[in-house]
């Protein structure tokens, strides 16, 4: 039981630092750059361009802030319950849950308090939506879950 509590606390602590990194990065870009400006960070690769995203990923469900805020809060609440009630199965599951909770809460905080999400990372060479640290965290979580599933599948195959 104690080992399980330690894993749950690790997930919550890692998530807290992801949220902190997300919120601090948004705050710094907002206060140094502001809206309607863009600054090149890595030539021909990365710009900081601050935008208000009232939708979800790729600006889907634009102008559905109340629904997206509700989904963010509900998802975060369910993730916290899962983290507290069910032990992470593996290292990759633990890391995936940390990044997913951190990313979900990072964007959820924006939606709840601002009514939109601040995005600022713009990849210059490709036509890709502008994103933020929370978005990266959610994508890292998906990669961790895929690795976890693949490793679990490989282990179960060896048992037979």
Buried (B, 14 or more C-beta within 10 A) or exposed (E): EEEEEEBBEBBBEBBBEBBEBBBEBBEEBEEEBEEEEBEEEEEEEBBBBBBEBBBBBEBEBEEBBEEBBBBBBEBBEEBBEBBBEEBBEBEBBBBBBBBBBBBBBBBBBBBBEEEBBBBBBBBBEEEEBBBBBBBBBBBBBEEBBEBBBEBBEEEEEEEE
